[in-house]
């Protein structure tokens, strides 16, 4: 089986700083078939953040287990904690098809951008 390359999703971390789960997950292009999203949940924009006009964009790199469930995650530095919390809560409810590489179940890593912005 080829070497997992999913760790490259967290470009803000040096290779030596990436946790083991991230080093051992496969990138989408290494999988036998594209991952299918079975369920997504949108995060809630925290009311206090909307009232104070806090906006932001950040990336969460996350693991999809061999069973299609969301597991570990890393958040791009600089993200507002009050925006990260609902994003992670929503992300943990997402479900995917089971990732495989060379016919074997594997964990995969994806990067998801979350944007919180107020409409004019």
N, C-alpha and C positions, 0 to 999 in steps of 0.2 A: 504494500500500500504506500502511496506517496506521502511525503511529509506534510503535516497540516500547516496551512498558511493563513489561518483565520486571524492570527495575532496581528497581522499587518493592518487590520481594521482600526486599531488604536494607534494611529500615527503619532499622536502626541507623546507616547511613551517610548523610551528607548527599548530595544529588544530585550536587554538584560533586566528591565524593570517590569516586564509584562508577567502577570500571574500565570501559574502553570495551566489553569483551565483555558486561558487565552492562547497560550502556546500550543495546546493540544487540540484545538478546534479547527475544523476545516472551513476554508473560504467558500463562498457560494459557487465559484467557478470550478471547484474541485469535486463537487457533488455529482452523482449520477444523473440527477434531474433537478430542475429548479425547485426550490422550496415553494410550497403552496401555503398561503395564509388561510387558515381555517376559521380564525376568529380574531377580530381586533376590537379594542375598546379605546375610545378617545379619552384623553385626560381632561379633567375639569380645570378651567382657568380659575385659580384661587381668587375669590371675590376681593380680598384685601389687596391683592396684587393688581387687579384690574382697576380698582378705585384709585390706587396710587400710580396708575399708568406704568407699571413695571412690565417691560417687554423683554424678550430674550430668545435666543436661538442657541441650541447646543446639541451635541451628539451623544447618544448612549450606544456603546457597543455591548451586545449581549449574546449569551450562549443559548443555543437551542439544543436541548438534549436529544439523545437517540430516540426518545419517545415523542418528540415534537413539542415539549414544554419549554418555556423560557426559564433559564436558570440564572447563572451569575451575570453580573453586569459591571460596567465601568462608565463613569460619566466624565465627559470632557471637562477639564479644569476651567473655572471661571463661570460656570453656570450658577444661576441664582438658586439657592437651596429650596426656596418656597415654590419654585417652578419644577424643580427636579422631583420632588416628592410625589406629586400627582402623576407625573410622567412614568415613574417607576411603578407606581400602583397600577396604572393602566396597562403598561407593558407586561406585567406579570400575569395578566389575564389573557394575553394573546396565545393562540395555539397555531401550530404549524404541522405540515406533513412531516413524516419521519425522514430525517436526512440519512442518506447512504452514500458511501464512496466505495467503488469496486464491489458493490453488492453487499457490503457490510454496514451495519448501523454505526453511525458516528455522531459526534456533536459538531455543530456548525456555529459559526459566529457571523452576526450581521451588525451593521451600523444603522441606526435610525436617527434622523434629524427631528427634533421637536422645536416648533416655533410657537411662541406666544406673542401675538401682536394685536393691538387694538385697531378696530376699524374706524375710519374717519367718519 
